[in-house]
Amino acid sequence: MLASRQRSAAALVIGVASFACADQTTAPVPHDSPPALKGTPFSTALLSPQWQEQIRILVSSNSISPTVAGRRFAALSVAQYRAIIAVDEDLGTEGSLKTSGFGAGGRSLYEARRGAVSGASVEVLSFLFPTAAAALEEQVEAHATFNKENVHPSFTRGLAIGRAAGDEMIDHLQNDGFSDPFTGTIPVGEGFWIPAPNVPPGGANLGGVTPYLINSTSQFRSADPPPFGLSQFNTDLEEVRAIAANRTPQQVAIAQFWATAAGGSTPFGYSAQVAADYIDEAGLNERAATHVFALMHAAQFDAQLTCFETKYHYFVIRPSQVPPGNSIVTPPGLPNYPAYPSGHACLMSSGARVLEHFFPANTTELESNVTEAGLSRIYAGIHYRFDITAAWTLGRAVADWAISHQEALQ
């Protein structure tokens, strides 16, 4: 498992991509670089993974919490994919590039897609991270002129189309309900979560945010948790207490590793790193790559909204808050929102399910990561086992729905 984690958390490698694959919804097939592309005087690196790397850097450097970051990853990814779709419609293509080379008009399509990805990305990220806007525009200029003295006219056309797609996403973000205040009442009493004093509850408004693919944030709400103080609840509570009292060095390392999502700053960032690796290995083109990122992050975001709608429906107490709570130390700190179900487990399971759809050969690795990430929250003393198993069910159900309704992303 350690090798898998080290591989997935490594710095993103942007590989030379071939352009034989179109907008795939099944397992992608790797292709050798077409002879016509070798030695080209222009960059053949995909831009969408580079912009995904940029948002990971921005999220990490600005200390953006997972409850906020998910919306940003999803907005960037969906805008990129929609920009590609708009470019392909504008050029009257079927979304593919020939395996023997660019062919008639192929270079124009390639450059237009690169422009579209850059345009959508810079608009969305500049809106979400305004202090970085100037640097982001410089990145667009670098992409436009890389290995070329002049900007290709199709890049310029694609850039305009991408900016328009980004602006449409900004309109969505300004009306998605994310800024609406939490108006609910936090119950008080035995078995109920205890919020930190004088601190707004984390993610309390997420249940009211507009999802991308599911019908509502309560559609896949988790079933009732075990009743407080009864058999299963007590069994799972004692497991957390026993682990907290006897943590092994390996359990501590795993808890710390996943607390920061393996260097990806959030589960969204971690999943994006893994996806970028798989995309590079499979040699996907720009359209197929944006499709992977968009469906994965939209599913994760919808799972996050569902998870927090569930949290604030049941208000389940954290293990360390059950008297005597001082028997459980939580090294990563105690999240300021209810326990049930686990947010990490919801996000990891939904993201993995989508990646398994695109890259089925990696299922074993992905499921191992899901399992370890889930257990890490028990090792950290912040979740019961029933939090984890419910989250796995929720995350996979949302992802399965997203996969079967993915046309709504276009």
C-alpha positions in Angstrom: 0.0 0.0 0.0 2.9 2.3 0.8 4.2 2.1 -2.8 0.7 2.9 -4.1 0.5 6.0 -1.8 3.9 7.2 -2.8 3.1 6.9 -6.4 -0.2 8.7 -6.2 1.0 11.5 -4.0 4.1 12.2 -6.2 4.4 15.4 -8.1 2.3 15.5 -11.2 4.1 14.3 -14.4 2.8 15.9 -17.5 3.5 13.4 -20.3 3.3 13.6 -24.1 -0.2 12.5 -25.0 -1.4 10.9 -28.1 -4.7 12.0 -29.6 -6.4 8.8 -30.8 -8.9 8.7 -27.9 -12.1 10.7 -28.1 -14.6 11.4 -25.3 -14.4 8.0 -23.7 -16.9 6.6 -21.2 -15.3 3.1 -21.0 -11.8 1.9 -20.3 -9.3 4.0 -22.4 -6.8 2.2 -24.6 -3.2 3.5 -24.6 -1.8 4.5 -28.0 1.7 5.2 -29.1 2.5 8.7 -30.2 1.6 9.0 -33.9 4.7 9.4 -36.1 3.3 12.6 -37.5 3.5 14.2 -34.0 7.1 13.3 -33.2 9.5 16.2 -33.4 6.7 18.7 -33.7 7.6 22.4 -33.1 4.9 22.9 -30.6 3.9 21.4 -27.2 1.9 18.2 -27.2 1.4 18.2 -23.4 -2.2 18.3 -22.1 -3.2 21.5 -20.4 -6.1 20.2 -18.2 -3.8 18.3 -15.8 -1.6 21.4 -15.6 -4.5 23.5 -14.5 -5.6 20.8 -12.1 -2.1 21.0 -10.6 -2.5 24.8 -10.4 -5.7 24.6 -8.4 -4.1 22.1 -6.0 -1.3 24.6 -5.4 -3.8 27.4 -4.8 -5.9 25.4 -2.5 -2.9 24.3 -0.5 -1.2 27.7 -0.3 -4.4 29.4 0.7 -5.2 26.7 3.3 -8.7 26.1 1.8 -10.7 23.6 3.8 -12.2 20.5 2.1 -15.7 21.9 2.7 -14.8 24.9 0.5 -12.3 23.2 -1.9 -14.7 20.7 -3.3 -16.8 23.4 -4.9 -13.7 24.9 -6.5 -12.4 21.7 -8.0 -15.8 20.8 -9.4 -16.3 24.2 -10.9 -12.9 24.2 -12.7 -13.3 20.7 -14.0 -16.9 21.0 -15.3 -16.0 24.4 -16.9 -13.0 22.8 -18.7 -15.1 19.9 -20.1 -17.9 22.2 -21.2 -15.4 24.5 -22.9 -14.1 21.5 -24.9 -17.6 20.5 -25.9 -18.3 24.0 -27.0 -15.2 24.1 -29.1 -16.0 20.8 -30.8 -19.5 22.0 -31.6 -18.1 25.2 -33.0 -15.7 23.4 -35.3 -18.3 20.8 -36.3 -16.2 17.8 -35.1 -17.1 14.6 -33.6 -14.7 15.0 -30.8 -11.8 12.9 -32.1 -8.3 13.3 -33.6 -6.9 10.8 -36.1 -4.5 8.2 -34.9 -2.2 8.7 -38.0 -1.7 12.4 -37.2 -3.7 15.5 -37.0 -5.2 15.2 -40.5 -7.2 17.9 -42.2 -8.1 20.5 -39.7 -6.7 18.4 -36.8 -4.1 20.9 -35.7 -6.8 23.6 -35.5 -9.0 21.3 -33.3 -6.0 20.5 -31.1 -5.1 24.2 -30.6 -8.7 25.2 -30.1 -9.1 22.7 -27.3 -6.0 23.9 -25.6 -7.3 27.4 -25.8 -10.7 26.4 -24.5 -9.2 24.7 -21.5 -7.0 27.7 -20.7 -9.8 30.1 -21.2 -12.2 28.3 -18.9 -9.5 27.7 -16.3 -8.2 31.2 -16.0 -11.8 32.7 -15.7 -12.9 30.3 -13.0 -9.7 30.3 -11.0 -9.3 34.1 -11.2 -12.9 34.4 -9.8 -12.1 31.9 -7.0 -8.6 33.2 -6.3 -8.6 36.9 -7.3 -5.2 37.7 -5.9 -3.7 35.1 -8.3 -5.4 36.5 -11.4 -2.4 38.2 -12.9 -0.2 35.2 -12.5 -2.9 33.0 -14.0 -3.1 35.2 -17.1 0.6 34.9 -17.5 0.2 31.2 -17.5 -2.3 31.5 -20.3 0.2 33.5 -22.3 2.9 30.8 -21.7 0.5 28.1 -22.9 -0.4 30.1 -26.0 3.2 30.7 -27.2 5.0 27.6 -25.9 7.5 26.4 -28.6 6.0 28.8 -31.2 6.8 32.3 -32.2 3.2 33.1 -32.9 -0.1 32.2 -31.2 -2.1 29.8 -33.4 -5.4 31.5 -34.5 -7.4 28.4 -33.3 -5.9 28.7 -29.8 -7.2 32.3 -29.8 -10.6 31.2 -30.9 -10.7 28.4 -28.4 -9.5 30.8 -25.7 -12.6 33.1 -26.3 -14.9 30.1 -26.2 -13.3 28.8 -23.0 -13.6 32.2 -21.3 -17.3 32.2 -22.2 -17.7 28.8 -20.6 -15.8 30.0 -17.6 -18.1 33.0 -17.3 -21.1 30.7 -17.4 -19.7 28.7 -14.6 -19.1 31.9 -12.6 -22.8 32.7 -13.0 -23.6 29.3 -11.7 -21.3 29.8 -8.7 -22.9 33.1 -7.8 -26.3 31.5 -7.6 -25.6 28.0 -6.3 -26.6 28.7 -2.7 -23.1 28.3 -1.3 -23.1 31.7 0.4 -26.5 31.2 2.1 -26.2 31.1 5.9 -27.1 28.1 8.0 -30.5 28.6 9.5 -31.0 25.3 11.2 -31.1 24.5 14.9 -28.4 22.3 16.5 -30.0 19.9 18.9 -28.7 19.6 22.4 -28.7 16.5 24.5 -27.3 13.0 24.9 -25.8 11.6 21.8 -25.8 14.8 19.8 -22.7 16.5 18.4 -21.3 19.4 20.4 -20.1 22.3 18.2 -17.0 24.3 19.1 -18.0 27.4 21.0 -18.1 30.7 19.2 -17.2 29.1 15.8 -19.5 28.7 12.9 -20.3 25.0 12.3 -18.3 23.7 9.3 -20.2 22.8 6.1 -23.6 23.4 7.7 -24.9 25.0 4.5 -23.7 22.4 2.0 -27.0 20.5 2.1 -28.6 23.6 0.4 -26.1 24.0 -2.4 -27.1 23.1 -6.0 -25.6 19.7 -7.1 -24.3 19.0 -10.6 -25.9 15.6 -11.3 -28.0 14.2 -8.4 -31.6 15.4 -8.0 -31.2 16.6 -4.5 -28.8 16.5 -1.6 -31.1 14.2 0.3 -31.5 11.7 -2.5 -28.8 9.4 -1.2 -29.0 10.3 2.5 -27.5 7.6 4.7 -29.8 5.3 6.7 -30.3 6.0 10.4 -27.1 5.6 12.4 -26.9 3.1 15.3 -28.9 4.5 18.3 -26.7 6.2 20.8 -25.8 4.0 23.8 -27.0 0.7 22.3 -25.1 -2.3 21.1 -23.5 -1.4 17.8 -22.9 2.2 18.8 -21.1 1.1 22.0 -19.1 -1.6 20.1 -17.8 0.9 17.5 -17.1 3.5 20.2 -15.0 1.0 22.2 -13.0 0.2 19.1 -12.1 3.9 18.7 -11.1 4.1 22.4 -9.0 1.0 22.2 -7.1 2.2 19.2 -6.6 5.6 20.7 -5.1 4.0 23.8 -2.8 1.8 21.8 -2.0 3.4 18.5 0.8 1.8 16.6 3.4 3.9 14.8 1.9 2.6 11.5 -1.6 3.7 12.5 -0.3 7.2 13.5 1.5 7.4 10.1 -1.6 6.4 8.2 -3.8 8.9 10.2 -1.4 11.7 9.5 -0.9 10.8 5.8 -4.6 10.9 5.0 -5.4 13.8 7.3 -3.8 16.0 4.6 -5.1 13.8 1.8 -1.6 12.4 1.0 -0.1 15.7 0.1 -3.0 16.7 -2.2 -4.3 19.1 0.5 -7.8 17.6 0.3 -9.4 14.4 -0.9 -10.3 16.3 -4.1 -6.7 17.2 -4.7 -5.5 13.7 -4.0 -8.0 12.2 -6.4 -6.9 14.7 -9.1 -3.3 13.6 -8.7 -4.3 10.0 -9.1 -6.5 10.8 -12.1 -3.6 12.8 -13.8 -1.3 9.8 -13.4 -3.9 7.5 -15.0 -4.6 9.9 -17.8 -1.0 10.2 -18.6 -0.5 6.4 -18.6 -3.4 5.9 -20.9 -2.4 8.6 -23.4 -5.7 10.4 -23.4 -6.4 13.5 -25.4 -7.6 16.8 -24.0 -11.3 16.1 -24.4 -11.1 12.7 -22.7 -8.9 14.1 -19.9 -11.4 16.9 -19.1 -14.2 14.3 -19.2 -12.4 12.3 -16.5 -11.8 15.3 -14.2 -15.3 16.7 -14.7 -17.2 13.5 -13.9 -15.0 12.6 -11.0 -15.1 16.0 -9.3 -18.8 16.6 -10.0 -19.5 13.2 -8.4 -17.3 13.9 -5.4 -18.9 17.3 -4.9 -22.4 15.9 -5.1 -21.3 13.2 -2.6 -19.9 15.9 -0.3 -23.2 17.8 -0.4 -25.1 14.6 0.4 -22.7 13.7 3.1 -23.1 17.1 4.9 -26.8 17.0 4.4 -26.7 13.7 6.2 -24.4 15.0 8.9 -26.7 17.9 9.8 -29.8 15.7 9.6 -28.6 13.3 12.3 -26.1 15.4 14.3 -24.2 12.4 15.6 -21.7 13.0 18.4 -18.0 12.6 17.8 -16.3 9.7 19.6 -14.1 12.0 21.7 -17.2 13.9 22.9 -18.8 10.9 24.5 -18.0 10.9 28.2 -15.3 10.3 29.3 -14.1 12.0 26.1 -10.7 12.7 27.4 -9.8 9.0 26.7 -9.6 9.7 23.0 -6.9 12.0 21.6 -7.4 13.2 18.0 -3.9 14.0 16.5 -5.3 15.8 13.4 -7.7 17.9 15.5 -11.4 17.6 15.8 -13.5 18.7 12.8 -16.2 21.2 13.7 -19.1 19.2 12.3 -21.1 16.1 13.2 -19.5 12.6 12.8 -21.9 10.6 10.7 -21.0 9.8 7.9 -17.3 10.4 7.2 -16.6 13.1 4.7 -13.2 11.7 3.7 -14.8 8.3 3.1 -17.6 9.8 1.0 -15.2 11.7 -1.2 -12.6 8.9 -1.6 -15.3 6.3 -2.4 -17.1 8.4 -5.0 -13.9 9.5 -6.7 -12.6 6.0 -6.8 -15.8 4.7 -8.3 -15.6 7.1 -11.2 -11.9 6.4 -11.8 -12.8 2.7 -11.8 -15.3 3.4 -14.6 -12.7 5.0 -16.8 -9.7 2.8 -15.7 -11.0 -0.6 -14.5 -7.5 -2.1 -14.5 -6.7 0.1 -11.5 -9.6 -1.0 -9.4 -7.6 -2.9 -6.8 -5.3 0.0 -6.2 -8.2 2.4 -5.9 -10.2 0.3 -3.5 -7.1 -0.2 -1.3 -6.8 3.6 -1.1 -10.5 3.9 -0.2 -10.1 1.3 2.5 -7.0 2.8 4.1 -8.3 6.4 3.9 -11.5 5.3 5.7 -9.7 3.4 8.4 -7.3 6.3 8.9 -10.2 8.3 10.4 -10.8 5.6 13.0 -7.1 5.6 13.8 -7.3 9.4 14.2 -10.0 9.0 16.8 -12.5 11.2 14.9 -14.9 8.6 13.4 -16.7 5.4 14.3 -16.6 2.4 12.0 -20.2 2.9 11.1 -19.4 6.4 9.9 -17.0 4.8 7.4 -19.2 2.1 6.1 -22.2 4.4 5.6 -19.9 6.9 3.8 -18.7 4.2 1.4 -22.2 3.3 0.5 -23.2 6.9 0.0 -20.2 7.8 -2.1 -20.6 4.8 -4.4 -24.3 5.4 -4.8 -23.8 9.0 -5.8 -21.0 8.1 -8.2 -23.0 5.3 -9.8 -25.8 7.9 -10.4 -23.3 10.4 -11.8 -21.9 7.9 -14.2 -25.4 6.9 -15.5 -26.4 10.6 -15.8 -23.1 12.1 -17.0 -24.7 13.7 -20.1 -26.0 16.4 -17.8 -22.4 17.7 -17.6 -22.4 18.8 -21.2 
